[in-house]
Structures are given as C-alpha cells and as structure tokens.
Amino acid sequence: MQREKDYLKKKIDKLAVMLAELLAKVTKTEVAFTKEEFAIEFDKILTDETNLTVAKILEIEEIDFLKVLREEYKFNSNQLHILADLLYQYSLNFENDKLNLNSKIVTLYETSITEGIALSLEKYKLIDKLKKM
C-alpha cells in the first residue's frame, strides 16, 4: 500500500514539474505566435501533460470544476496553482474565454490558498481583479 502511495506521489510531483515547464514555455517563449498558433500549441502541451484541453476546461461546470480536476485528473494543490497560472496566461490572449475562465482561475487560486500554498501579494491583487471582472 505504501509503495502505491509513493508511486502516485512521484507521478503527481512529475506532473507538477511538467506543468511548471509548460508555464515557462508559454510565458517566456521567444517565438512569436499568432493567436491561433498559440492556442494550438497551448492545447497540445496541455493535452500531452494533463490529458486536458482548454475546451474541456471551459466545458466543465463551475460547480464541478475542482471535483473533476481532483478525481478524474488527479490534480494536487500545487498542480491546481500551476494550472491557475497557465489559464490566466491563456485568458490574456483570448477575450472570448476570459469570463468563463476567470471564475475558474479564482477558484483554483483560492483553493491553493486554503490548502496552504503561499501566494505573492501580486496574486492576491490578481484574484481581486478577476473577481471584479
């Protein structure tokens, strides 16, 4: 039983590292993408690492959002925080999806706070800004 837990923890930690790398690729790329290319590349990397797409994320009802991420995709607190960062970066480029994503981003950040993830003052300001939109 302990070996299974250790194995799952290693897999979860590996996913957290991959999500962090994805965030780095998305936010610090030197390649200029069109919006369409950015969306395709973002979805490709997100799917490769998490089996999720932005479309799937948008389809998940707000009330079920955390439950689905935790139970179906096995996200932990760190991964939820990283996903919030990724979705925020995505939302900056796509106004049409912004409103639907904002509440989900806030949910992810607030869950991270509740579960003991330390956020910067800028993140708290961002949460307030997203709530007002």
Sine and cosine of phi, psi and omega as CSV:
sin_phi,cos_phi,sin_psi,cos_psi,sin_omega,cos_omega
0.00,0.00,-0.69,0.72,0.00,-1.00
-0.90,0.43,-0.61,0.79,0.03,-1.00
-0.89,0.46,-0.64,0.77,0.02,-1.00
-0.90,0.44,-0.68,0.74,0.03,-1.00
-0.89,0.45,-0.69,0.72,0.02,-1.00
-0.89,0.46,-0.66,0.76,0.02,-1.00
-0.89,0.46,-0.73,0.69,0.00,-1.00
-0.90,0.44,-0.65,0.76,0.03,-1.00
-0.89,0.46,-0.67,0.74,0.03,-1.00
-0.89,0.46,-0.66,0.75,0.02,-1.00
-0.90,0.44,-0.68,0.73,0.00,-1.00
-0.90,0.43,-0.70,0.71,0.03,-1.00
-0.89,0.47,-0.63,0.78,0.03,-1.00
-0.89,0.46,-0.66,0.75,0.03,-1.00
-0.90,0.44,-0.63,0.77,0.03,-1.00
-0.88,0.48,-0.67,0.74,0.03,-1.00
-0.90,0.44,-0.69,0.73,0.00,-1.00
-0.89,0.45,-0.65,0.76,0.03,-1.00
-0.91,0.42,-0.62,0.78,0.05,-1.00
-0.89,0.45,-0.66,0.75,0.04,-1.00
-0.90,0.43,-0.62,0.78,0.05,-1.00
-0.88,0.48,-0.70,0.71,0.03,-1.00
-0.86,0.51,-0.68,0.73,0.02,-1.00
-0.88,0.47,-0.68,0.74,0.01,-1.00
-0.90,0.44,-0.67,0.74,-0.07,-1.00
-0.94,0.33,-0.64,0.77,-0.12,-0.99
-1.00,-0.01,-0.34,0.94,-0.09,-1.00
-0.84,-0.54,0.40,0.91,0.00,-1.00
-0.95,0.30,0.58,-0.82,0.04,-1.00
-0.99,-0.11,-0.07,1.00,0.01,-1.00
-1.00,0.03,0.75,-0.67,0.03,-1.00
-1.00,0.05,0.89,-0.46,0.01,-1.00
-0.98,-0.20,0.53,-0.85,0.26,-0.97
-0.96,0.28,0.21,-0.98,0.01,-1.00
-0.86,0.50,-0.66,0.75,-0.01,-1.00
-0.90,0.43,-0.69,0.72,0.02,-1.00
-0.90,0.43,-0.65,0.76,0.03,-1.00
-0.87,0.49,-0.72,0.69,-0.01,-1.00
-0.88,0.48,-0.68,0.73,0.00,-1.00
-0.91,0.42,-0.74,0.68,-0.01,-1.00
-0.91,0.42,-0.67,0.74,0.02,-1.00
-0.86,0.50,-0.76,0.66,0.01,-1.00
-0.89,0.46,-0.64,0.77,-0.01,-1.00
-0.88,0.48,-0.76,0.65,-0.01,-1.00
-0.92,0.40,-0.69,0.73,0.01,-1.00
-0.87,0.49,-0.68,0.73,0.02,-1.00
-0.91,0.41,-0.69,0.72,0.01,-1.00
-0.86,0.51,-0.62,0.79,-0.10,-0.99
-1.00,-0.02,-0.48,0.88,-0.14,-0.99
-0.76,-0.65,-0.14,0.99,-0.13,-0.99
0.90,0.43,0.35,0.94,0.07,-1.00
-0.93,-0.37,0.39,-0.92,0.18,-0.98
-0.77,-0.63,0.27,-0.96,0.06,-1.00
-0.88,0.48,-0.63,0.77,0.02,-1.00
-0.86,0.51,-0.69,0.73,0.04,-1.00
-0.89,0.46,-0.68,0.73,0.00,-1.00
-0.88,0.47,-0.68,0.73,0.01,-1.00
-0.91,0.41,-0.52,0.86,-0.02,-1.00
-0.97,0.26,-0.45,0.89,-0.04,-1.00
-0.93,0.38,0.79,-0.61,0.02,-1.00
-0.89,0.45,0.60,-0.80,-0.03,-1.00
-0.81,0.59,-0.68,0.73,-0.05,-1.00
-0.90,0.43,-0.48,0.88,-0.04,-1.00
-0.98,-0.18,-0.04,1.00,-0.19,-0.98
-0.82,0.57,-0.83,0.55,-0.02,-1.00
-0.90,0.44,-0.66,0.75,-0.01,-1.00
-0.87,0.50,-0.71,0.71,0.00,-1.00
-0.90,0.44,-0.72,0.69,-0.01,-1.00
-0.89,0.46,-0.64,0.77,-0.03,-1.00
-0.97,0.24,-0.71,0.70,-0.12,-0.99
-1.00,0.09,-0.69,0.72,-0.05,-1.00
-1.00,0.09,-0.57,0.82,-0.08,-1.00
-0.94,-0.34,-0.04,1.00,0.11,-0.99
0.85,0.53,0.66,0.75,0.04,-1.00
-0.97,0.23,0.64,-0.77,0.13,-0.99
-0.98,-0.22,-0.04,-1.00,-0.06,-1.00
-0.85,0.52,-0.71,0.71,0.00,-1.00
-0.89,0.45,-0.65,0.76,-0.01,-1.00
-0.92,0.38,-0.59,0.81,0.05,-1.00
-0.90,0.44,-0.66,0.75,0.02,-1.00
-0.90,0.45,-0.71,0.71,0.01,-1.00
-0.91,0.42,-0.65,0.76,0.04,-1.00
-0.88,0.48,-0.63,0.78,0.05,-1.00
-0.86,0.51,-0.71,0.71,0.04,-1.00
-0.87,0.49,-0.70,0.71,0.00,-1.00
-0.89,0.46,-0.72,0.69,-0.03,-1.00
-0.91,0.42,-0.57,0.82,0.06,-1.00
-0.90,0.44,-0.71,0.70,0.04,-1.00
-0.86,0.51,-0.66,0.75,0.03,-1.00
-0.89,0.45,-0.71,0.71,-0.08,-1.00
-0.90,0.44,-0.43,0.90,0.04,-1.00
-0.90,0.44,-0.43,0.90,-0.04,-1.00
-0.99,-0.13,-0.25,0.97,-0.12,-0.99
-0.73,-0.68,1.00,-0.05,-0.04,-1.00
-0.87,0.49,-0.59,0.81,-0.05,-1.00
-0.88,0.48,-0.57,0.82,-0.04,-1.00
-1.00,-0.06,-0.15,0.99,-0.15,-0.99
-0.85,0.53,-0.75,0.66,-0.06,-1.00
-0.89,0.45,-0.66,0.75,0.02,-1.00
-0.93,0.38,-0.58,0.81,-0.02,-1.00
-0.98,0.19,-0.54,0.84,-0.09,-1.00
-0.82,0.57,-0.74,0.67,-0.02,-1.00
-0.91,0.41,-0.56,0.83,0.03,-1.00
-0.95,0.32,-0.61,0.79,0.05,-1.00
-0.89,0.45,-0.71,0.70,0.03,-1.00
-0.87,0.50,-0.70,0.72,0.03,-1.00
-0.85,0.53,-0.70,0.71,0.00,-1.00
-0.90,0.44,-0.71,0.71,0.01,-1.00
-0.91,0.43,-0.70,0.71,-0.02,-1.00
-0.91,0.42,-0.58,0.81,0.08,-1.00
-0.91,0.42,-0.65,0.76,0.04,-1.00
-0.86,0.50,-0.69,0.72,0.02,-1.00
-0.88,0.47,-0.75,0.67,-0.01,-1.00
-0.84,0.54,-0.57,0.82,-0.06,-1.00
-1.00,-0.05,0.22,0.98,0.16,-0.99
1.00,-0.04,0.17,0.98,0.06,-1.00
-0.98,0.18,0.81,-0.59,0.01,-1.00
-0.98,0.18,0.78,-0.63,0.03,-1.00
-0.91,-0.41,0.46,-0.89,0.04,-1.00
-0.97,0.26,0.28,-0.96,0.06,-1.00
-0.86,0.51,-0.58,0.81,0.02,-1.00
-0.88,0.47,-0.60,0.80,0.02,-1.00
-0.92,0.39,-0.63,0.78,0.05,-1.00
-0.90,0.45,-0.65,0.76,0.06,-1.00
-0.90,0.44,-0.65,0.76,0.03,-1.00
-0.88,0.47,-0.68,0.73,0.02,-1.00
-0.86,0.52,-0.73,0.68,0.03,-1.00
-0.87,0.49,-0.68,0.73,0.02,-1.00
-0.88,0.47,-0.71,0.71,-0.02,-1.00
-0.91,0.41,-0.57,0.82,0.02,-1.00
-0.91,0.42,-0.53,0.85,-0.05,-1.00
-0.99,0.14,-0.25,0.97,-0.05,-1.00
-0.98,0.18,0.00,0.00,0.00,0.00
